[in-house]
Amino acid sequence: MQTSTSNTQKFILKLFPEIMVKGASARRQMVGQLYVNLGTVLHRIDPDIVIKKFSDKIEVVAPKTVLVEVRQMLIQTSGIEQVLEALQFDKVMTLDEIKSIVGDLFKNEIEDKTIVVRAKRTGSHEFTSMEIERGVGGYLLAHTGAKGVSLKNAEVSIKMELVHEQLNIITQKYKGLSGFPIGTQGDILSLMSGGFDSTVASYLTMKRGLKTHFVFFNLGGNAHEIGVKQVALYLWSKFGSSHRVKFITIPFDDVLTEIFRSTGPTYMGVTLKRLMIQASEKIAEEMEIDALVTGESVAQVSSQTLRNLALIDQVSTKLILRPLSTMNKPDIMNIAADIGTKYFAENMPEYCGVISQNPIIHGSFKRMEKEAKRFDYSVLDKAVEDAQHIYVDEIVNDVNNLEAVEIVREIDDDKYVVIDIRTEGEAVVTSCENIKIPFHKLKTEFDKLPTDKEYLLYCDKGIMSQLHAQYLRDAKNIENVRVYRPE
């Protein structure tokens, strides 16, 4: 009888149930895509990670030195319903061997506690799954200090899977992201503002298996663009990094000026949304993408009544998905908190958008047609022509290569104060004063600091500190801030 080596950890990945009810060909394609996705993201962590594909599950064996990183990556990969951590025992032939293994593993944990044994069996054996449960349960009661069996409210639940001659003892169970593997449902272009709604909508399309690209309409200068790039990078890194996706910035300040020139005040808000959809359609057409996604929710603001949404949709032949359309704002905010975009949304730099005077809430199709005819669409064409395209994984280099904010690599005097903007992790050690202000509090807390000091922002890779230093300079005209990135 052999076990997996003590320096590795086995994971058993249970697939999203909707995958399992697909036809054989579709199921094979989805499992195959998930296998490829896992290879892409896990081998970045450690190239020695082993991934095995089966018809109804995927198994991963990883070094324990990267256990935390691998577990987290599995939990946030779409297509996985459950992540099970297991101990593997090979060449298990008899029920007595199973009893002995389980007894040795659990004798201390079940002392004076109620237990329940759950078993699944695959292959040809002389005993059934139920006989495993009864046999192991009886053995534990007879040979350990277990208090008794409780089928519904046991203090310790012992789960195992016997696959032919391999016994897997489940030690931990985690809820997965569910959904379909990214790459199985095509591409979509998300209209991203960086607030609660657009980030949650993008997350939901990624979770459903859609390769989600981002388009941003710059109305507020560098500070807003940096903030939106930051949250797009976060979403991609956490939920979608198995595939490269694009971030497109469209300069919309001239479009805004033309709206003020050509459009009646009550129709400005709807007009702005229509023009964003039209510009997105042009970008999607270039990228051969069939659908757009927005964070709009019915009746949340004046431009999102059913009539006004119909006016907005009128300008595009693309499919427009609105996953938040019937969700309440508190529910959207709860999802943002769960996925980690809440702090980004709360601290997103504000921009100067169109504020209609007495905005129309039940627009007229005829009036909208008249308003639209007065707009000079060459301005919109020029904005799309001037759009900047980068891959999301290039945002780090895009920001850092500009070096708009000076980077300090060595600290040779005490004139600096290092601000650690990470939300967790051990404090950075330097020769000068160190303070900790998480990035989501930096916007308000920085104003309280003495103005006669020089400040260095620090984070693990330099990207967050560069983004926030740039924001402080652009939005607040603060000059005494730099980035600390040691060699």
Phi, psi and omega in degrees: 000128184237152175241161173295153184297150187290345181264013176234160178233133179262137174241136173249122184255116177272134187278153174307127186306327180294337174292319187289341180266000176288164173297163187303317183293314180295321180296316179299319181295319182289318178296321178297320179294319178298319178300316179295316180301316180295322177300319181296311187279325183283325181286347169290328180285313180200119182294347181272358178296134182256130180237128179238135184255134175233172183291331185237006181193171172228139178247141180232132174240120186230150174299142181293343178294339179242024184304312185296314181297317181294315180303314181296319180296320179294320182296329184255020176259123182293146183106348184252124180274317180221145173246115181251129171267136188220153168260132185254133176233125183259159177058041175272116189252330190233162176294325178298322177296320178298315179302316183294317180299311183294320179300315179296323183285323192250359188301324179281322184292329186262007180305121177060033178230154174281149185228162167216142180246128178239130183224143171236145186226134175231129180118188182259116180222163180275005182219157181264173176298320180294324178292328174296313182299312181293317183295315181292318179299315178296320179299315182295320178295325184278332190241001178228183179267023179300140185283328182167181180255136174225110186290334185250327187232040182294145177284330177230123177255123182254114184246140179210156175230128176252112181247101186058250181253015180250125179253126177246119176264118183280122182257331179215151178224132180232145176285131178273182182283338186067200180077185180261154178297138176299136182106351181262347186239012177090190183251153176216153180248121184261127175280106193251119175257343181094355179277189182303310192291310184292327179289320179292319177300318179295318177301317183293325177288323176297317179298329181276002175097010180269132175285107194257113174267164185236136172236133185236135179256111187278107176246350189235017176082192187297321185300315180292319180298318179298317179298318181288322176300322181298313182287328176295318177298318179298311181300314181296315182299322186276319189240348188223018190283004175287344181227146174281134177228163185259153170240118183247127176253124178249120178290120188243012182291320178291327176297319179296318178299319179292327175299315180296327180287321194254342195247140175297144186307321185288342183254007183296316182298313179294322179298316178302315179296319179298318181292326175296320178294317180297318179295318179297322178298319179297317178295316180298322179297317178298324184268003181058044178253136187267346189219153175244156174227137176233166180263020184290142178231132186307126173073008181292319173224174188298328181282357186246023168289163181302316180297315182291326174296324177295320176297321179293314181296337185301334188273357186229146173263356179284151170292130178245116178266139176229081185296343181261009192304327182245016181268147175278151183302317179300324178293321178297317181293326177295319177296318178301321178294319181295321185268353174095011180263359182301312183296323177297312183296318181294330185251013179295128178303136180284151178231163184270095178266187180278123176249104183289147171275120184050061186302140180292136178250351177219073188297158179260133178296320180292316179294321180298321179297320179292318178298318184295327182292336181278347183280139178272102187285352174294333177294318178294317179300320180293322179298316179294321179298326182271005182300143178257126181249126169222161172280146183300323180290352176266359181299321179302309180291324180301316180283313186289326180292330177295325182046045177298331176250132182301140178254127178256125183255337178228138178254114184246005174208177186260021180282345183266153166240121180272127177253113177277112185263006178289153179275343179208177181104159180292149182298142177287140182254122177222175181277353181246186182293139179236134173228162181240121173226104179307146187306327184284352176252356188296322184304320182266323186285332183297327180296340183272353184278153177302140184274353183266012180252161172254129187247140177241123177273137182231137168213178188299311188252353179094343185288314181296319180293322178295316181298314184284327175295319178297319179297313181300324180286315185285315188274329186243001178058040180265124185258340186270045179223135178225185180246133175258115177226091183295155179298000000 
